[in-house]
Amino acid sequence: MSYFNNFMLANQAYVALHGEEHLPIRPKTKVAIVTCMDSRLHVAQALGLALGDAHILRNAGGRVTDDMIRSLVISQQQLGTREIVVLHHTDCGAQTFTNPEFHEQLQHDLGVDVSDKDFLPFADIEESVREDMQLLKDSPLIPEDVIINGAVYDVDTGRMTEVK
């Protein structure tokens, strides 16, 4: 049985709390957050955000990819964000493999050659934040006046540490 039915039941309770207020499409804080898809990272709660406060963009490892930049350009140019936070976390799944190992696993498990794909694994979490911040600063699609910050979230304590 799919867990989806549980989501539908939970949503009924959520609707009762949500109310019918129409929130503006532009995020209140003018911030976009690039972070990981990890289920232990509750970004809104960890950062004190309410519904409608910020754009939260998630992928494996919280890495800056072409698609993340695409979303950030829309976030900025169409919806008014002026700040980006790169938020990676401890004990990340992207730290548990290398590209060659994963390529081999996928070839074995799925019979697919993906040796040309970079799954963006990393060993040093702070360095991965710095790399992603630099990718944003170097992108011609991110204006120079956009504020870019980075941090690491500790999944055991909930504490964030700024990365310079």
Secondary structure, DSSP 8 states (H G I E B T S, - for coil): --THHHHHHHHHHHHHHH-S----SS-TT-EEEEEE--TT--HHHHHT--TTSEEEEEEGGG---HHHHHHHHHHHHTT---EEEEEEESS-GGGS--HHHHHHHHHHHH----TT------S-HHHHHHHHHHHHHH-TTS-TTSEEEEEEE-TTT--EEEE-
